Amino acid sequence: MFTQIGEVWDAAVSGEDIQFKDLAEEGRLKQQTVDLVSVYLASVLADEPRPLAVESRWELPLVDSETGEDLGIPLLGIIDLVLDGSEGATIVDFKTAANTSTPVATSHELQLSSYAYLLRMATGRTESELQIRSLVKTKTPSVVTHRYPPREDRHFRRLFAVIREYLDALDRGQFNFRPGWTCGACDYRESVCAAWGGGTV
């Protein structure tokens, strides 16, 4: 396992331009990666259905199924894993975590609803389940699977309401301050958002 990860490690580090404090830190993180992958592979059930999609990029128009309104922009998502199943597909999202606490369902609702929307639009199939598989980075690594039921109309109503709110704000020239995990990769966090004083950016 270490050899296989080692073969792709350097290319991945270079491709993502990852900077380590020193060689010791890189070695520790590389070993942690090996440990997490090993624990995950050991946890996969022998009878797990075959994947329908792995790390797949899907981009489809945003069309409200209730009103038929086309919002005029596509929804882009990269779905980690979609498994086949007799009662519907299972959508799986992988995350790393520092502990085994249960994720707050609301904080992942828009992401999971977006994936379900893409699956339904792309394949015509509905999901039987959505999962978050957390690779837990404790001293003894573990994998914890959190399961969520298929999306209902209320989930998609909320998804489209949020998207419309974003689009309406942009049309008005209002760039609402919405800090989140993506801030670390945003080019505007130090210029625009750092100067934000309330209301809109």
N, C-alpha and C positions, 0 to 999 in steps of 0.2 A: 504493500500500500504506500509506504513512504517513497519508494522508488517511482511509482506511478505519479504521485502528486509532485514529486521533485521534478519530473519531466515537464510539467506545465507551469510550475510555480514561477520560475524566472520570467517566462513570457507574460504571465498574468500580472506580475508585479510591475514589469516594464510597461505593459499596455495600459495599466491603470495609474501609472506614475506614483506608486506607493512609496513613501519615504519612511524608513525605519530609523530609530534612534541609534542603533548599532547592530552588529551581527548577532549579538546575543538575543536581542529582541526579535529579530527576524527568525532565528532558530526556534525560539519559544513559540511564536505564532504559527510557524510551519508545523511544529509538532502538535499544537492544539488543533490545527486543521486536520491532520492525519487522525487524531483521536476522535474528533467529532464525526468525520466521514466513516470511520470504522464502526463506531457505535450506531450510526444511522443504518449502515448496510446490514448490520447484525439484527436491527429491529424490524426490517422490512419482512412482512409475512410472506411465506412461500407461495400462498395462493392469491397474492395481491394481483388485481387485474392488470392487463397489459396497458402501457401508456398509449394514449391517443395523441398526446403532444407533450413535448419537453422543452422548456425555455423558449416558448413560441411567441413570436411577435404578431399580434393581431391589431389591425387598424380598420375600423368600420364606421360608417356614418352614425351620428347620434339622432335616432328617430324615436320620439316618444310613442310607445305602443298604445297609450290611452287616447291621445289626441291625433296621432299621425303626423305631428309637427316634426319637420326636419330642422334641427338646430343650426345646420349649415357648417358644422365642423365635425371632424372625425374624433372618435375615441381611440386612443392608442394604449395598448396594454401588453406587457410581456408576462405571460403566465408561466409559472415555474413548472407545473405538472398537471396534466389532465389524465385521469384514469378511466378506462372503460368500465361499464357495469350494466347488468341486465335491467336495472331500474333507473338508469340515468348515469351520467358521468359524475366523477368526483373531482372537484377543483382543489388543488393543493398549493398552498403558498408556504415557502420556507422562510423562517426567521431565526436569528440567533438571539439568545436571551442570557441574562446573567443569573437568573434563578428560575424556579419552576412555577412561579405564580401564573394564574390564569389571565390571559390578555383581556382587557376590557373590550367587550364585543363592539360597542359603539365606535371605538377608535379605529376599528378595521372595517366597519360596515361599508363605507363608500368603495374601498378597494375591492372587497369581496363581491359587492353588487355589480361593480364595473366588470369584473371577470365573468360573472354569470351572464351579464348582458352580452359580452363579446362571444361567449360560448353559444348562447342561444341564437344570436344573429349570424354567426359564422357557420354553425352546423345544423341549426333547427332542433337541436336536442336540449332538454332541460337537465339540470344537475340534480342528483339525488342527495348530494352532501357537499359542503365546503369544509376544508380543513386548514388549520394553521399547524404546521409541524415545526416545533421550536427545538433547535439544537442548543442545549443548555450548557454553557461554558463554565460549569463548576469544576472543582478539583477532580471529581469523577464525572465525566461527561454523561449526559443522558439525552434522550429524545422524548418530548412530550407532545402528544397530538391533541389538539383542541378541535372539536367538531361543531359545526353549525348547520342548521337545516337549510333546505332550498330557499331561494329568495322568493318573497311574495310581492304582490302589487305595491304594498306600502314601502318596500325597500326601493323599488324603482321610482316611485313618486318622490321619495326623498332625494334620490340620486339626481333626478332631473331638476328638482327644485334648487339644489345646490349649484348645479351647472348653470342654470338660467341666472341665478343670482350673480355668479362670477361674470357671465357674459354681459348682463345689464350694467354691472359696475364698470366694466371695461368700456362699454359704449358711452358711459357718462364721464369717462376719464378718471374714474375713481379706482385706485389701486389699494385695496384694503390690506391692512397689515395682518398677515396670517402666518405667524412663525410656526415652523414645524421641522421635521427631520431633514427636509430637503434644503434648509437654509445653508447647511455646510457646503453645498456645491453651487450656491447661487452667486453670480458675479455682482449683484446689487446689494448684498447684505451690509457692506461697509459704506457704500455711498448713499443709496436712496433710503434704505430702511434705518440706517443709523441716525439719519436726520429726521426720522418720523416723529411727530409731536402729538399725534392724536387724530382721530377721524379717518383720513385716508392719506396715502403716501403721495 
